[in-house]
Amino acid sequence: MFARSEWTGFEWLTPEDDRGRFLLDFINSVEDAIVMGGKETAKSLTFALLAIWWMLSKPAPIRDVGIIAGSEPQAKVTYTHLRKLLLSAAHSQVFLAEEPLNIRCNLRNGAESWVYAASFYSAHGKHPGLMIGDEAVLASQSQDGEVLKGALASVTTGGRRVMGSAPYFEDAIFMQTWRKAEEYGYRRYGPWRKHPWQELQEPYVTPISRRPWLTIDEQINEALRALKDPNSNYRCFWMGELEAGVGDIFPAVKIDLISEVRYSLEPIVGCRKALGVDTGFRSSKFAVVGVEERDGLLYVILGEEYERPSFNEMARAVAKLFFDDHYETVYVDASDPAFIDQLRHYGVSVEEVVFTHMNRMIGSTRFYIEQEKLKVDKGFPDLIWQLKNARYAKSGLKIDKTGVSQYDSVDALFCALEYWAKPSSEPVVVT
């Protein structure tokens, strides 16, 4: 269908390419999909190809396609690709019912595609078989994500959902889904990191923006400078990397170093270990972080967060962890005395942590990170992201929690590290 098209830009989409593999995998898959890629890695074009295949190959009533993005103009980017592909294909009159309109297209087989308006009611009003969310991070920022949630929920029985985006806003529905894709039933593709049609002087380096008044060399040099800056959004937005590293408490470069090596998460009997708990029963999450000392280094071996769990269930779960994995002490935020009393009722050794000493706790944690004495496995993405993006509050004495982000895993880590803040015996050396 597209082989004879004069419209360029898709000839690189082969089974060997990441985007080509995504299309083939999706065609053969029964799962929803979430796609991550940097800016201008042809996500929109790929979604347009997917939409056309879906409309031509699926039966009623699931062959309709809805397209949503951060705004209606952004959604039209994907739809414009779709429209151009249809109009430039050979013998398009065979399958087109009429010339595609600006935001709607009808095929002779009854399939329809449309662009959602940025409205909660609009998103609920249609029931496509395939919902495509392009630049879904931006869509999930709009109206607190209600428009995107409505579109995701509107897919008809037997249909599929595809979300694609550069990461950028870590608090968005897209990133929450990316981090827990398996749990939510999504198959992950990406990150797609470089422009397939624009190889420059360095791998993955492309102009930061299309500014005709700057030479290509100037743009490349600017890109290279940005790549070396851990606080730059260049790596995140243009290269599709997961974290921008915008925090100012813990150095993002050091966090990359302490999280680059995988290690066993199985507790070792005989090693000193402590469990940190941030209860978060009110507005934030319940977080548990376990730390174990091996050969003079501290390893995070457990990192979990729970959304408004049962008080009694979490007390029993923490007590079971304490006894099963041989933790010496559980360090708990002192602001929840009832939870502490419940743990003691189960026979758990508990130390209360008072967060009025936050400045000291931040300082000691920063020391462990900068000296690379703390190791965090890549299997704890929430903790890694929180460390990279934690920022000082205006007072300079604690983490800024005035935004939508929570740092419960970091607070639990602070608690666990209190075990090493007190005088102790010589560390256990494991050979």
ZIBEL-V663907 format. One record per helix or strand of 3 or more residues. SS is the DSSP state (hx for helix, st for strand). FROM is the first residue (numbers start at 1). TO is the last residue. Records with the same first field share a line. If there is no record, write none. Layout:
# ZIBEL-V663907
SS = FROM-TO ; FROM-TO
This chain:
# ZIBEL-V663907
hx = 18-27 ; 43-57 ; 72-88 ; 92-94 ; 120-125 ; 136-153 ; 173-179 ; 181-184 ; 216-227 ; 234-237 ; 252-258 ; 311-324 ; 337-345 ; 355-370 ; 381-389 ; 408-421
st = 32-37 ; 65-68 ; 104-107 ; 112-115 ; 130-134 ; 160-165 ; 186-192 ; 273-278 ; 286-294 ; 297-306 ; 329-333 ; 350-353 ; 374-376
